[in-house]
């Protein structure tokens, strides 16, 4: 009998191991609904089709090889957790079949009223920040439904939706309408338009020595003149992968994401070899509008001293929110050990804000500049029956204590009062043709006096 139980135990181990090694095989011909995103997933053999669904329609969003788009985190009969290459896992519940609307498209044209209802319902089910944006969404329905019922042209309908989007005031909400419906830009009085790259170049020339750049300036670094302070400017949170030769074979999304992280590791090794012995380090995210949150956190890992829970993420669902997922940051093996100052602005957004949010868990990192944009969520893209795409924020990022900075942005200890308007922010570095960066001036003066 003992041998029987031992043999049975070994069989269970073998079955479990096989399930982990061949999860795609176990998923053949299965259907799933995703929690918090309004999407369905159909898996056939080793391929998948990912659907966007609403009350009227269900359309294929993406398709391809499953193991190139998602990694399987866990799997049982009725629940599956996949990771798309980011810090947030996607949770799916098994269903017997896809809804009929996913496999039999209704070709009947939806009215503007029906399109409005889909727009409103999608936000009602998935948008997470009505309270933070001070928007009464039920009141929006009551106000705009009668208008939608009277609309008889796409121009009127697009104008109405654009008013609603403006009312919410979330930089991650976008409405893609046909070019023919877009308002013509009003020609204003001529103004000097400063460019981001021109400002970055001016900072380097005026304040830095021994400057270097990587991948067309996605990250650049040097030493602050006359000091033992290093300076790193990160312009985007993507574009770190090594430049590939044209004509290279197609790479799956998971491979592309991994190449981004490999690029971060390679360039950070070079940066720390160049300026890693500096007494202090400035990390400038003032011009960074976002990118990949995985890149942001990998970069931050090179400037922290301990393993910490730095943030949590949940997704909005019609029933509430999904369970929070904790993000733990592990310092890089060769992390910088000196003082760190982080520069932010109102143009620091999205994944760059996730860098700043995680940095709050390390009080030794001093944060100056101005509050960030306050738009943290991954962009969730949806589509109206009329065919117009729109996006919204459905993910709730909080600090470890549960506080969200959506709409308010990450605070700073010393406020430089930067404008949140990009053009005004860029112009603030100039007085006529004379360039100056007050934050860098203060830094240089402080270090020179020490």
N, C-alpha and C positions, 0 to 999 in steps of 0.2 A: 504493500500500500504506500509506503514511504517513497518508493521509486516512482509510483504513479503520480503522486503529488509533485515530486521534483520534476518529472517529465512534463507535467501540465504547466508548471511554473515557467519552465524554459520555453514552452510553446507560446505562452502569453508574452514573454519578453521578445521572442522572435516576431510575433505578429505586430507588437507595438513598434519595434524597430523598423519593420517593413513599412508600416504606415507612415513613419516619419521620413523614410528614405524615398517613398514613392507616393507623396500626397496627391499629385496630379492624377495619378492612376485611379485613386479612390474617388476623385471628383468627377469622373466621366459621366456625362449626361445628367448633370444636376443643375438646379435653379435656386437662386438665392435673392433675398431682399436685404438691402443695406440699411443699417440703423443710422438715421440722422442725415441722410443725404438725398433721399428720394430717388434711389437708383436700384436697378435689378442687375443681376449677373447670371448669365447662362454659360455653362461650361460644357463643351462637347469635345471629347477626347482630350487633346492637349491645348485646345484653343478656347478663347472666351469671346463673348460679346457683352459689353457693358452698356446698360440702357439708362436714359434719363426719362423719368415718368412724371406725369401730372394727372389731374382728374380726367383729362380728355384724351391724352395721347401718351405714347411710349415710343421713343426713338433711339436707335443705336447711337451711342456716343463714341465708342471705340471698340476695336476688336484686334485680335492678334494671338500670339503665343502667350499662354498664361504665365509660364515661368520667366518670361521676359518683362512682364508688367507688374506682377505681384510676387512676393515671397510668402509662403504659407507659415504663419506664426503658430497657429494651433487649429485643430480640426476634430470635431466629433460628429455624431450623426446629424445633429440639428443646428450646430453653431460652428462658424468658421471665422477665423481672424486672419486677415491678410495685411501685409504692409506694402504700400505702393512706392517705397523708397524714401519716405519722409519720417518724421518723428511721431506721426499719428497712425495708429493701427486702425484699419477698417473692420467693423464687426458686421457679419452677415448671419441671417437666420434662414434656414432651409425652407423652401416652399415646394409644393408638388409640381407646379407648373408656373410659367410666366403668365401674367394677366393677358387675356385675349388681345388687348390693345397693343401689346408688344409684338405680336406675330401677325395680326391682321389690321393693317393701317386703315383708318377711316379717312376716305378721301373727301368727305363732306367739308366744305369750307366753314370754319368757325366764325361766328360773328364777333364784332369788336367787344360786345358785352361778354361773350364767353372767353375771349382772350384776356380781358381785364380780370375776370374771375380767376383764371389760371395764374395770372401775375400776382394777384392779391393772395390767393391760397398758398402759392409757393413761398412767398415771404412769410405768411402766417405760420406755415409749418416749419420753415428752416431758418429764417432770419433771427439772429440771437440778441439784437441790441436795440430794440425799440425803446426800452427804458433809458438806456444810456444816451440815446439820441433824442429823447424827449418827444417821441412820436406816438400818438394814439392811433394804432393801426385799424381798429374797428371804426373809428371816426373817419379815417381815410376811405374806407369802404362805403360808408353811408354818404359821404360827400361826393365821391367820384362815380359810383355806380349809375346814378341817374344821368350823368354826363356821358358815360360810356354807352348807355342805351340810345342816345341821340346821335352819336358819332356816325358819319357816313363816308369818311375818307381816311386813308392811312396817315395823312399829314396831321389831321386833328388828333388821331389816336396817339401818334408818336409824341406830339406836343403835350398831351395829357400825362403820358407815362414819364416824360422828362421832368415835368413839374413835380410829380410824386418822388422821383429819384432825388431831385434837388431838395425837397422837403426833408428827406431822411439825412442827407449830408454825410454819407459814408463814402470815402474815397475808393473803396473796393466794389461799389455798386456801379455797374456799367450797363448801358443799353446800346446794343449794336443795331442801328437802323440803317436802311438803304441810304446811300449817299444823296439820292435825289430828294430825301426828306430832311436832310440836315440844313439848319439855318446857315445862310451865308455869313461869313465873318464880317463884322463891322470894322472898317478900316479906321483905326485910331490915329492920333497924332504920332508922328515918327518918334520912336524912343530907342535909346541904345539898349540892345539886347545882349547882355553878357551871357557867355556860355560856361557850362560847368568845367569843361576841359581847360578853358582859358584861366579860370580862377585857380584850378589845381596847379597849372603851370606857374602861375604867379606866386602861389604859396611856396612852391619848390625853389623858385629863383630868389625870392626875397628872404626866406627864412631857413632854408636847408642847405646842407652840403652832402656830397657823396650820395646823390639820389639814384634810385634804381626803380624800374617798373617791370611788371610781368603781364603777359597776355593783353597787350594794348592798354595797359594802365588800369586793369581791374583792381589791382593793388599796387601801391607804390610806397617807397620807404626811403629814409635817409636819417641824417642827424641834424638836430636844431643847432644853428650856428652859435658858436661860442659856449656851448653847453655839453653836458654828458647825457643829454636826453635824446632818445630815439623817437622817430615819428613814422607812423604807418597810416596811410589813407586807403580805405577800402571803398571803392566806388560802387560796386555791385556785389550781391551775394550769389552770383553765378558767373560763369565764364572762366572758371579756374582750371578746367580740364585742358590738357595739352592740346594745342591746335593740331587737328588731324589733316592729313593729306586729302585733297579732293579726290573723290571717287572711292573712298574707303567704304567697305561693306557697311550695311545698315547695322546700327547698334541699338539694342533694346533700351527702353527707358531705365531699367534697373542698372544696366551697364553704364549708361550715361551719368546717372547719379553717382555711381561709385567712382567714375573717372573724375568727377568734380571734387570729391573728397580726397582722392589721390593727389590731385593738383594742389589742393590746400596744403596737404602734408609736405609736398615737395617744395612749394614756395616758402612755407614757414621755416623749413629747415635752412633755406638760403637766407631768409631775413634774420633769423636768430644768430646765424653765423656772422652776419654783417654787423648787427646792432644789438645783439642779445646781451652784451656786457654793459649796456647803458645803465645809468643809475635810475632812470625813470623812462617810461614809455607813454607816448601819446597815441591814442587810436582815434582817428578822425572818421566818423560816420555821418558827418553833416550833409554829405551829398549823395547818400546811399538810399535809393528808393526801394530796395528789397531784392528778392530772388528766392533762393532755396534756404529754408530754415535749417536744414542739415549742415549746409555750408556755414551759416552764421554761427551755429553752436560749435562746429569743429574749429573754426577760427578762435572763438572765445576760449576753447579748451587750452590754448597755448598761453593764456594769461591768467589762469586761476590756480589756486594753491591746494584745493581739496575737492574731494568728491561730494557733490551736494545735489539735493532735490532743488531744481532751479525754477521749474514752472509745471503747470498742469494744463491739460487740454480736454475739453468735452465738446460734443456737437449737439446743436439744437435739434429736437425732434418734435413731432406734433404732440407727443405725450409729455414733453419736458426736455431733459438733457440726458445724453448718454453718460455712463460712468466716467469719472475723471481718469485720465491717463497721466501718470507722473513721469516727468522727464528728469533723468538723473544725468548730471554732467560729470564726466570723468576727465581730470586734467591730462593733457598730453605728457608723454614721458619726459620730454625736454622743455617743459613749460617755462616761460620767462618768470623770474623770481623777484623782480624789482617793483617799484611803484608804477601804477597805471592810472592814466587820466583819460577819460572817454569824452569826446566832443560830439554833441548831438545838435539837431536843429528840428524845426517843424517839417523839414523835408526828409528827415530820417523816418522811413516807413517800412511797414510789413516785416519781412525777414530781418531787416536791420534793427527793427524795434524788438524782435525776439532776442537778438544779441543783447540789447540793452536791458530787456526784462530779466534775462538770466543773470546779467551782471549785477543786478540789484542784490542778489544773494551773497555777493562778495563785497562787504563794506569797505574793504581796502581799495576798491576801484572807485575813484572820484569822478563824478559825472558833472560836466559843465556844458554850457551852450544854451539851448532852449528845449522846451517840451517837444516830444516827438509827435508824429501825425496822429497816432491813436487808431491805426488800422492794422490789426495783427492777424486776422483770420486768413487761412488759405481761401482763395477765390473759388466759390462754387458756381459753376456755369450751368445755366438752364436754358430752355428754349420754349417760346410761345408757339401755339398752334399755327400762328401766322408765319412762323419761320424765323422770327427775330430772336437773337440770343441775348441773354442778360445774365448778370452775375450778382452774387450777394455774399455776405459774411455769415457763415453758419458755425464756425469754430470759436470756442470761448477760451482764450488764453488767460490764465491767472498766475499770480505769484504763489509760492507754496502756502501762504496763508489764505488763499482764495480770493484775493483782490484782483479785479480786472482794471486795466488802464485804457480800455476801448473808449474812444472819444475824447479822452483827456490827455493821453500820451504819457510817456515815461518822464517823471520829474527830474529836475537838475538841482544841484546844490548851489550853483552860481548861474544866474540867468543873464544871458547876453541879449535878450529881447529880440531875437531874430524874427523876421516876418515869416509867416506860414506860406505866403505867396512866393512861388519859386522865383519869378522875375524880380520882385522887390528884394528877396533874399540875396540873389546874385548881385544886384545893383548896390546893395549895402556895403559891399567890399570896395567900392570906388567913391572917390570924391573928385569929380571931373575925370581926369585920366590917371589920377594917383590911386594906386592900390594899397590897401592896408587891411590886415586881419587882426582885429582887436584881441581876439582870443590868443592868437600866436604872439602878439606884442606883449600881452600880460605874462604869458608863459616865459618868453625870452627875458623879460625884465626881472621876473621872480628868480629864475635860475641864475641870472647874472649877479644878483645881489646876494645869493647864498654863499 
